[in-house]
């Protein structure tokens, strides 16, 4: 018998009762444990888009009422975003982009100034906070321990080693693989002590925990912050990069075109001021409307309430899954170690892709499997020898090493976790049958 306790936030999201087809042709309620990849939209977000749609128009310079209204909504939204993350809008600017990936790429072009500049990343980063820096700077990585947790001593040692040459320390707020939350304010204090700046990839942290960039005068100040709306219940193609205006005033925009200029002649260009300078072309006004409504809805619920609820279901899931034979969880056993609600695991003797396929086709449970766009981190956690890694290049993803990832949202509940635990027990107990069926 499953616990019938449902989430108080369950019906705030679209599709919470959607049914999906199983292998046997029957329909089953879809249980979504893939929230670290993307979240479903909030009902309030969809309603806000529908409500705004009759008034939508191209923004800036249009004299029609709809254009003026759309422009005001678009520009006023920056204050909503800034307040939500504790930015100083006198000194900071909010730049809209497609997602966190584009935000980090944009900053990587803007900061690039000297071949001798060094960027410190970490061994736990998503590719989006690693690859953009590689072709512009000398890059080094802060190491992680055997459980995949950041080693703070290594950060300090590398800051000492490179003296004043570290331009930026770029770090995830929370890992999309293990869920570990990094001590961003302690890191900021250490980084600023050595005269460097810090970028926090907030994609996995901001939807789950209250974050503040803190005053510019504080040693705990977060210099740059990037995040995506699609991971916080507004999947309509918008993200944000927040940082000092002075960073974006200098230099040419990486994308050039409509909206980025003040004056143009055949032999002269005067760029406009940020943020417009970095938002070339017609912007995603609908995405901004969605993000603002998501922030307002999450604020009404209360970030602390979301944090407490998600931690409760995470701990319930972790305890129960840990007791299943033949399952290995790839994160530390300390259930109180700071992390968002993510559990990476494998079933012994079963490829991660097969486990994910069985969960979907036999039980209607959506998870993610693979390396989660964090291959170096997953390779290290799985202890894959370097000499083996190259041999996987020509193999399909379904044959490469990896993990299964469970990631919970505020609308998931105890009932769903009980069903998951039942499913995992059934898979383990009938491993050979399922391997024969799906291999």
Secondary structure as GFF3:
##gff-version 3
##sequence-region A 1 439
A	DSSP	three_ten_helix	10	12	.	.	.	ID=ss1
A	DSSP	beta_strand	19	21	.	.	.	ID=ss2
A	DSSP	beta_strand	27	29	.	.	.	ID=ss3
A	DSSP	beta_strand	31	32	.	.	.	ID=ss4
A	DSSP	alpha_helix	43	53	.	.	.	ID=ss5
A	DSSP	alpha_helix	65	84	.	.	.	ID=ss6
A	DSSP	beta_strand	92	97	.	.	.	ID=ss7
A	DSSP	alpha_helix	100	111	.	.	.	ID=ss8
A	DSSP	beta_strand	118	122	.	.	.	ID=ss9
A	DSSP	three_ten_helix	127	129	.	.	.	ID=ss10
A	DSSP	alpha_helix	131	134	.	.	.	ID=ss11
A	DSSP	beta_strand	138	142	.	.	.	ID=ss12
A	DSSP	alpha_helix	152	162	.	.	.	ID=ss13
A	DSSP	three_ten_helix	163	165	.	.	.	ID=ss14
A	DSSP	beta_strand	166	172	.	.	.	ID=ss15
A	DSSP	alpha_helix	184	193	.	.	.	ID=ss16
A	DSSP	beta_strand	197	201	.	.	.	ID=ss17
A	DSSP	beta_strand	224	228	.	.	.	ID=ss18
A	DSSP	three_ten_helix	229	231	.	.	.	ID=ss19
A	DSSP	beta_strand	239	244	.	.	.	ID=ss20
A	DSSP	alpha_helix	245	249	.	.	.	ID=ss21
A	DSSP	beta_strand	261	265	.	.	.	ID=ss22
A	DSSP	beta_strand	268	271	.	.	.	ID=ss23
A	DSSP	three_ten_helix	276	278	.	.	.	ID=ss24
A	DSSP	alpha_helix	285	301	.	.	.	ID=ss25
A	DSSP	alpha_helix	303	322	.	.	.	ID=ss26
A	DSSP	beta_strand	327	329	.	.	.	ID=ss27
A	DSSP	beta_strand	342	347	.	.	.	ID=ss28
A	DSSP	alpha_helix	352	363	.	.	.	ID=ss29
A	DSSP	beta_strand	365	366	.	.	.	ID=ss30
A	DSSP	beta_strand	368	370	.	.	.	ID=ss31
A	DSSP	alpha_helix	375	381	.	.	.	ID=ss32
A	DSSP	alpha_helix	386	389	.	.	.	ID=ss33
A	DSSP	three_ten_helix	390	392	.	.	.	ID=ss34
A	DSSP	three_ten_helix	397	399	.	.	.	ID=ss35
A	DSSP	beta_strand	403	407	.	.	.	ID=ss36
A	DSSP	alpha_helix	414	429	.	.	.	ID=ss37
A	DSSP	alpha_helix	431	438	.	.	.	ID=ss38
###
